[in-house]
C-alpha cells in the first residue's frame, strides 16, 4: 500500500471515529433532555392515575407524627395527609418535580428537600413514619435506601408502602424480565421486577401487614405490594 493510500485510510478512519463520537454525543444529549424534561412530566402524569387513589388513601391516612415521604415527586400525595401527621418532609432528587410539588396546597406543614433516598439528610431516629408510594422501583441502590429509612425511623416508627414489583406468576415474571431493560430506559429507571417484600425483610424490617394482588392493567406493571413494616 502506498503512502497516499495509507493517508487516505487514516483520514477515513478519523472521519469514522469522529462520526461515531458525534452520534454518541447526540444520543447522550437526547437522553439527557428526555430524563430532565420529559420524564418529570411522565412521572407526574402516571402518578395521577385514578386507579392509584384508593391505595394512596389507605396508606396516607395511617401516616402519623413526623412523616418522611421518600420520592415525593410532583406532590400528588401532599394534599391527602390527615391531621394525624404534624409535619411532612418530602424528599426527592429531581428539582423539576420538587418545583411541581411546591405548587400544591398542603393540609399539613410541609418541607420539601432535594436529596436521594440513599443518603437521607436527617438525624437518626428522627421520624415517626416513612412513606413510599411507587418509589422503590426507581431507587438505584434500594438496599442502601432501605438502610437509610431504618436509620431515620424511631424504634417504634413505621414504614408505610405501596409499590409494584415482582409477580408470583412465572409467566408474568418472564415478561417482566424481558421488558425490564427497555422499561428502565423509558420510565425513569423504574424496575418492573423488584421483590418488594423480600427487599424489606433483607433490610431487617418486620413486615407486620402485607396485601398483594394485581391492579387493573397490564400484569407485568401492576402487581402491587401494600402494607406496613417496622424496625426490628
C-alpha positions in Angstrom: 0.0 0.0 0.0 1.4 3.4 -0.9 1.8 6.4 1.4 -1.2 8.1 -0.3 -3.3 5.0 0.3 -2.3 5.0 4.0 -3.0 8.7 4.4 -6.4 8.2 2.8 -7.2 5.2 5.0 -6.2 7.2 8.1 -8.4 10.1 7.1 -11.3 7.8 6.6 -10.7 6.2 10.0 -10.5 9.5 11.7 -13.7 10.6 10.0 -15.5 7.4 11.0 -14.3 7.8 14.6 -15.5 11.4 14.7 -18.9 10.4 13.3 -19.2 7.8 16.0 -18.3 10.2 18.7 -20.7 12.8 17.4 -23.5 10.1 17.3 -22.8 9.1 20.9 -22.8 12.7 22.0 -26.1 13.3 20.3 -27.6 10.2 21.9 -26.3 11.4 25.3 -27.8 14.8 24.7 -31.1 13.3 23.7 -31.2 11.1 26.8 -30.3 14.0 29.0 -33.1 16.0 27.5 -35.5 13.1 27.9 -34.6 12.5 31.6 -34.6 16.1 32.5 -37.5 17.5 30.5 -39.8 14.6 29.6 -39.5 12.1 32.5 -40.8 14.5 35.2 -43.9 15.1 33.2 -44.4 11.4 32.6 -44.0 10.7 36.3 -46.5 13.4 37.2 -49.0 12.1 34.6 -48.7 8.5 35.6 -49.0 9.2 39.3 -52.3 10.9 38.7 -53.9 7.7 37.5 -57.2 7.4 39.3 -56.7 3.7 39.9 -53.9 4.6 42.3 -56.2 6.8 44.5 -57.6 4.0 46.8 -54.1 2.8 47.5 -52.9 6.3 48.4 -55.9 6.9 50.7 -55.3 3.6 52.6 -51.6 4.3 53.1 -51.6 8.1 53.8 -54.4 8.0 56.3 -52.1 5.9 58.5 -49.2 8.3 58.4 -48.7 9.9 61.8 -46.4 12.2 63.6 -43.3 13.5 61.8 -43.6 12.0 58.3 -40.9 11.5 55.7 -42.1 10.8 52.2 -39.4 9.2 50.0 -39.8 10.2 46.4 -42.4 12.9 46.9 -42.2 13.6 43.2 -44.7 16.3 42.0 -46.5 16.2 45.3 -49.6 14.1 44.4 -49.7 12.7 48.0 -49.3 16.0 49.8 -53.0 17.2 49.9 -54.0 13.7 51.2 -52.2 13.7 54.5 -54.5 14.0 57.5 -54.2 15.7 60.9 -52.6 12.6 62.3 -49.4 13.9 60.7 -48.0 17.0 62.3 -45.2 17.6 59.7 -44.4 16.2 56.3 -40.8 16.1 54.9 -40.9 15.4 51.1 -37.6 14.1 49.7 -36.8 13.8 46.0 -33.7 14.1 43.9 -35.3 15.8 41.0 -35.6 19.7 41.2 -38.2 19.9 38.5 -40.5 17.5 40.3 -40.0 19.4 43.6 -40.9 22.6 41.8 -44.2 21.0 40.8 -44.7 19.8 44.4 -44.1 23.4 45.7 -47.3 24.5 43.9 -49.5 22.0 45.7 -51.8 23.0 48.6 -50.9 21.3 51.9 -53.1 20.4 54.8 -50.1 19.6 57.0 -46.9 21.8 57.4 -44.6 20.5 54.7 -40.9 21.0 53.9 -39.5 19.8 50.5 -35.9 18.5 50.5 -33.8 17.9 47.4 -31.8 14.7 48.1 -31.5 11.0 47.5 -33.0 8.1 49.4 -29.6 6.5 49.7 -28.3 9.5 51.7 -31.2 11.0 53.7 -30.2 14.3 55.2 -31.9 13.7 58.6 -30.8 12.7 62.0 -31.0 9.1 63.4 -34.4 8.1 64.9 -35.9 11.5 63.9 -39.2 10.5 62.1 -42.3 8.6 63.1 -43.4 7.4 59.7 -41.7 6.8 56.4 -43.9 6.7 53.3 -43.1 5.2 49.9 -45.6 5.1 47.1 -44.4 3.6 43.8 -40.8 4.7 44.7 -38.6 1.7 45.5 -38.8 0.6 41.8 -36.7 3.6 40.7 -34.2 4.0 43.6 -30.7 3.0 42.1 -29.4 1.3 45.4 -32.6 0.1 47.0 -30.7 -1.8 49.8 -28.9 1.4 50.9 -32.1 3.4 50.7 -33.9 1.0 53.0 -31.0 1.0 55.4 -31.3 4.8 55.5 -35.0 4.6 56.2 -34.3 2.2 59.0 -31.7 4.7 60.4 -34.0 7.7 60.4 -37.1 5.9 61.8 -37.7 5.9 65.5 -37.6 2.4 67.2 -41.4 2.4 67.4 -41.8 4.0 63.9 -43.5 2.6 60.8 -42.8 2.3 57.1 -46.0 2.6 55.0 -45.6 1.4 51.5 -47.4 0.7 48.3 -45.2 -0.5 45.4 -45.4 -2.5 42.3 -43.0 -5.3 41.7 -42.2 -9.0 41.1 -45.2 -11.1 40.2 -45.7 -14.5 41.8 -46.8 -15.9 38.4 -43.9 -17.3 36.4 -45.4 -16.3 33.0 -45.7 -12.7 34.2 -42.2 -12.8 35.7 -40.8 -13.9 32.3 -42.4 -10.9 30.7 -41.2 -8.6 33.4 -37.6 -9.8 32.8 -38.0 -9.4 29.1 -39.4 -5.9 29.3 -37.3 -4.6 32.2 -34.2 -3.4 30.3 -36.3 -1.2 27.9 -38.8 -0.2 30.6 -36.0 1.2 32.8 -34.8 3.5 30.0 -38.2 4.9 29.1 -39.7 5.1 32.6 -37.0 6.9 34.5 -35.1 3.9 35.9 -38.2 2.0 37.0 -37.7 -1.7 37.6 -40.7 -4.0 36.9 -39.4 -7.0 38.9 -38.1 -6.0 42.3 -39.3 -8.4 45.0 -40.5 -5.7 47.4 -41.4 -8.0 50.5 -38.0 -9.8 50.2 -36.1 -6.5 50.0 -37.8 -5.2 53.1 -37.0 -8.4 55.1 -33.4 -8.3 53.8 -33.1 -4.8 55.2 -34.2 -6.1 58.7 -37.7 -4.6 58.5 -40.5 -6.7 60.1 -43.5 -6.7 57.7 -46.5 -6.6 60.0 -49.1 -6.3 57.2 -48.8 -7.2 53.6 -51.5 -7.2 50.9 -50.7 -8.2 47.4 -52.5 -8.5 44.1 -52.9 -7.2 40.6 -54.4 -3.8 39.8 -56.3 -3.5 36.6 -53.9 -3.1 33.7 -51.0 -5.0 32.0 -49.9 -7.6 34.5 -46.1 -7.0 34.2 -46.7 -3.5 35.5 -49.5 -3.9 38.0 -48.6 -6.5 40.7 -49.0 -4.4 43.9 -47.4 -4.8 47.4 -49.2 -2.7 50.1 -48.5 -2.8 53.8 -46.7 -1.8 56.9 -43.2 -2.6 58.0 -41.4 -1.8 61.3 -37.9 -1.6 62.5 -36.6 -4.8 64.2 
